[in-house]
């Protein structure tokens, strides 16, 4: 008999479609994905509409809550959307899942996720949040005020899926049982099946440091530009667009080594990874950072801040890159200078370690992990239901005796 798994997502994210397709191909699984919206307004992606698995797109109102993200030490201009769907449970109830996985942004505050949790007792399905967050150094005021509810939300779930080590530790701090946490790896969409051939770097050619991402405050663009002023030689290639575009334009006018490439995607981004030498991601806060997966899959060492979720799982300090303190331009500059001086042997060692890391984060591994978490959740829900029924019987018998 097949396990019926439903997943609630905030948007049609390209980094999940291949995993969901593989999960739907399992003989022991029936999958249905509910999307709150097709795509967030700030994203450059074009959503794939012809998805190779059962799905539904809810009719939702989109509300920008960035004005509430105060107290974090930097403005949060992105990823703060709130989706209010019409009839959030209609398609979900029709599918009649065994397990509901609550994913996407704002898991604990999503109306669709909360409606599914509230309906669990009546519907009998198990409930699994897919957690990507970890505690910030300075949480926003709304997040601090919501902490009691977040702990209750986590504590009432049947199992938990985590992006990686940082998210898993966060779940434990919030009250999750470590025995029921399953790490479900995020899989890069731009990662080739095997490492593409890299060109031989001519002697004397400058080291190419690459940043890929949106030009927003939490990505640490200001720290990157400040650090690069302290780097010996090299070129800084910045691929992206966003509200801080003017900072990069000014830096490029002042320093000919800074190259602004604009938003790049698809085949052009693959070529860019092959031409670069180092990826740099100095984010103030990044729940994961899929560009780390992508860069490693193209043979690049990675320098990331310690507030990038992927760094804890994918970057071994001094082996396939460096993890530096968030917001420290001097530390970032030192790491960039050191990687810039790596020998051929250093880069071979880096490549071997990155390949080992990425082999653990395949599409198959992610699909299997989702299924494993669903099994754990369903078993827990059934135990809870039996326990609840027994408690009701015992209470009834006690009342009869009195």
C-alpha positions, 0 to 999 in steps of 0.5 A, spaced: 500 500 500 502 506 498 504 512 502 500 518 501 504 524 502 502 531 501 507 537 501 505 545 502 510 549 498 510 557 498 512 557 491 514 553 485 522 552 487 526 549 481 531 546 487 525 542 489 522 539 483 527 534 481 526 531 488 519 531 488 519 528 481 523 522 484 519 521 490 513 521 486 516 515 481 517 511 488 512 505 487 510 506 495 509 513 494 503 517 492 505 525 492 501 531 491 504 538 492 500 544 494 503 551 492 501 557 495 503 562 489 507 560 483 513 565 484 515 570 490 515 577 487 522 578 488 525 572 485 528 572 478 526 565 476 520 563 471 516 558 475 515 551 471 508 550 470 508 543 467 510 539 473 511 532 473 507 530 479 500 531 482 499 538 484 495 544 485 496 552 485 492 556 490 489 562 489 492 567 494 493 574 496 500 576 497 502 581 503 509 584 503 511 584 511 518 587 510 516 592 514 515 588 520 522 585 520 525 590 525 531 588 530 535 584 526 541 589 525 539 589 517 533 591 513 530 585 510 527 586 504 526 579 501 523 573 503 518 576 507 511 575 504 505 572 507 500 568 503 493 568 504 490 563 500 482 562 499 480 555 501 487 552 503 485 545 505 480 544 499 485 540 494 489 537 500 482 534 503 480 531 496 487 528 496 486 525 503 494 524 505 497 520 510 502 525 511 502 533 510 509 536 510 509 543 511 514 547 507 516 553 504 517 560 507 514 562 514 513 555 516 510 557 523 506 563 520 503 560 513 495 560 513 495 554 509 500 550 514 496 552 520 490 550 517 493 543 515 495 543 522 489 545 525 485 539 521 490 534 523 485 531 529 479 531 524 483 528 518 488 523 522 494 525 518 501 526 520 504 533 520 512 534 518 515 541 518 520 542 513 525 546 517 530 551 514 531 556 519 536 557 525 537 562 530 539 569 528 544 573 532 539 578 533 532 575 531 527 580 529 522 583 534 516 579 531 520 573 531 522 574 539 514 575 540 512 569 536 517 564 540 512 561 545 508 559 539 513 557 534 515 552 540 508 550 541 508 549 533 514 545 533 512 541 539 506 539 536 509 536 530 510 528 529 516 529 525 521 534 522 525 535 516 531 539 516 535 542 511 542 541 514 545 541 521 544 548 523 536 547 522 537 540 525 540 543 532 535 549 531 529 544 532 532 541 538 533 547 541 525 549 540 523 542 543 523 537 537 525 530 539 532 528 535 530 521 534 524 524 529 529 529 525 531 527 518 535 531 514 533 532 507 538 535 503 537 541 498 539 539 491 542 544 486 539 545 480 545 547 476 549 542 479 552 538 473 551 530 473 559 530 473 564 535 474 565 539 467 572 540 465 575 546 467 580 550 463 588 550 465 589 557 468 594 561 465 600 563 469 599 570 471 592 570 470 588 574 476 584 570 481 577 570 479 573 571 486 565 570 484 559 572 488 552 570 485 546 572 488 541 578 489 544 584 491 540 585 498 543 587 505 543 580 508 547 577 502 553 582 505 555 585 499 558 591 503 562 586 507 565 583 500 566 590 497 570 592 503 574 586 504 576 586 496 579 592 497 584 588 502 585 583 497 592 582 493 590 582 486 585 578 483 578 580 480 571 580 483 566 578 479 559 580 481 553 576 478 546 579 481 541 584 481 537 588 486 536 594 491 544 595 492 546 595 485 548 602 486 554 600 491 557 595 486 556 600 480 560 605 485 565 600 487 566 598 479 568 605 478 573 606 483 576 599 482 577 596 475 578 589 478 570 589 480 566 587 474 558 587 475 555 582 470 548 583 472 543 577 473 545 571 470 542 564 469 541 558 465 547 556 461 551 563 462 551 561 469 554 554 468 559 558 464 561 563 469 562 557 474 567 554 470 571 561 468 571 563 476 576 560 481 573 561 488 565 563 490 564 568 496 558 568 500 559 573 506 551 573 508 549 576 514 544 570 514 542 565 509 538 559 511 542 555 506 545 558 500 544 553 494 550 557 490 555 553 495 552 546 492 552 549 485 560 552 485 562 546 489 559 541 483 563 546 478 570 544 482 570 551 486 572 552 493 567 556 497 568 562 502 562 563 506 560 566 513 558 562 519 551 565 518 550 561 511 547 554 513 550 550 507 557 552 510 556 547 516 555 541 512 559 543 505 565 547 507 571 544 511 575 549 513 582 549 510 580 543 505 575 545 500 574 553 502 573 557 509 568 559 514 569 566 516 566 570 522 560 574 519 561 581 518 568 581 518 571 584 512 579 583 515 577 575 516 574 575 509 580 578 506 585 573 509 581 567 506 580 570 499 588 571 499 589 564 502 585 561 497 588 565 491 594 562 493 592 555 493 597 550 489 594 545 484 595 540 489 590 544 494 585 545 489 585 537 487 584 536 495 578 541 495 575 538 489 575 531 492 572 533 499 567 537 495 565 531 491 564 527 497 560 532 500 555 533 494 554 525 493 551 525 500 546 530 497 543 527 491 536 527 488 535 520 490 538 521 497 533 527 498 527 523 496 529 517 500 529 522 506 522 525 505 519 518 505 523 516 511 521 522 515 514 521 513 514 514 515 517 516 522 511 521 522 505 516 521 508 511 526 508 517 531 501 519 529 498 512 530 501 511 536 499 518 539 492 516 536 492 509 540 494 512 546 489 517 546 483 512 545 486 508 551 486 514 555 479 516 553 477 508 555 480 509 561 477 515 563 470 512 561 471 506 565 473 511 571 467 515 571 463 508 570 466 506 577 464 512 580 
